Amino acid sequence: MLDWNEYRNELKGRIGEFGKLSPETLKGYLTLSGAGVQTNHLDAKSRELIGLAVAVTTRCDGCITVHVDAALKHGASRQEIAEALGVAVALNAGAALVYSARVMDAVAAHPAST
């Protein structure tokens, strides 16, 4: 298995290097990342649980390690994390179901369909 703590530290270093090469890109990302804090309609733990679910659906290992760290620091329990991941699993299954319907629609619309 991956050493998530080492990976997170290495990733932060690489992102820092990227930020030196493209500071406005990193600045824009940080602005987007901090937008929820500005409105504060959701608490930090809820935002991190959503972040974990999205990290799974987008298959982003870097997002996983960063949001696990933050979620735990904001008091998320293993059970809360598992529930958020259950939402991600359901959404991925739902998306596959919706796109399966789209495939069947494309098959029905194809001239070679019988």
C-alpha positions in Angstrom: 0.0 0.0 0.0 1.0 3.6 -0.5 2.6 5.5 2.3 -0.1 8.3 2.3 1.7 10.6 4.7 5.0 10.5 2.7 3.0 10.9 -0.5 1.2 14.0 0.9 4.4 15.6 1.9 6.1 14.9 -1.5 3.0 16.2 -3.3 3.0 19.4 -1.3 6.7 19.9 -2.3 5.9 19.3 -6.0 2.9 21.6 -5.9 5.2 24.2 -4.3 7.6 23.8 -7.2 4.8 24.2 -9.7 3.6 27.3 -7.9 7.0 28.9 -8.4 6.7 28.2 -12.1 3.1 29.2 -12.4 2.1 31.3 -9.4 -1.1 32.7 -10.9 -2.4 29.1 -11.5 -1.7 28.1 -7.9 -3.2 31.4 -6.7 -6.4 30.7 -8.7 -6.6 27.2 -7.3 -6.2 28.4 -3.7 -8.9 31.0 -4.4 -11.3 28.3 -5.5 -10.3 26.0 -2.7 -11.0 28.7 -0.1 -14.4 29.8 -1.5 -16.4 27.6 0.8 -14.7 29.0 3.9 -15.8 32.5 2.8 -19.5 31.7 2.8 -19.2 29.2 5.7 -22.6 27.6 5.0 -21.1 24.2 5.6 -18.7 23.4 8.4 -15.1 22.4 7.7 -15.8 18.7 8.4 -18.7 18.5 6.0 -16.6 20.2 3.3 -13.8 17.7 3.8 -16.3 14.7 3.7 -17.6 16.1 0.4 -14.0 16.5 -0.8 -13.3 12.8 0.0 -16.4 11.7 -1.9 -15.4 13.8 -4.9 -11.8 12.6 -4.7 -13.0 9.1 -5.1 -15.3 9.9 -8.0 -12.5 11.8 -9.8 -9.9 9.1 -8.8 -7.5 11.7 -7.4 -4.9 10.1 -5.0 -3.5 13.5 -4.1 -7.0 14.8 -3.2 -7.6 11.7 -1.1 -4.5 12.2 1.1 -5.0 15.9 1.5 -8.7 15.6 2.4 -8.2 12.6 4.7 -5.7 14.6 6.7 -8.0 17.6 6.8 -11.2 15.6 7.6 -9.5 13.8 10.5 -8.1 17.1 11.8 -11.7 18.5 11.7 -13.0 15.6 13.7 -14.4 13.3 11.1 -14.9 9.7 12.3 -14.1 6.6 10.3 -17.9 6.0 10.2 -18.6 9.4 8.8 -15.8 9.0 6.2 -17.3 5.6 5.2 -20.7 7.1 4.9 -19.4 9.8 2.6 -17.6 7.2 0.5 -20.9 5.3 0.3 -22.4 8.3 -1.4 -19.4 8.3 -3.9 -20.0 4.6 -4.6 -23.7 5.2 -5.2 -23.0 8.2 -7.5 -20.5 6.2 -9.5 -23.0 3.4 -9.9 -25.8 5.9 -10.7 -23.6 7.6 -13.3 -22.9 4.2 -14.9 -26.6 3.5 -15.0 -27.4 6.8 -16.6 -24.7 6.4 -19.2 -25.9 2.8 -19.8 -29.3 4.3 -20.7 -27.5 6.7 -23.1 -25.7 3.8 -24.8 -29.0 2.0 -25.3 -30.5 5.2 -26.7 -27.5 5.5 -29.1 -28.0 1.8 -30.1 -31.7 2.4 -30.7 -31.0 5.5 -32.9 -28.3 3.7 -35.0 -29.4 2.7 -38.5 -28.0 -0.8 -38.0 -30.1 -1.4 -34.8 -32.7 -4.1 -35.0 
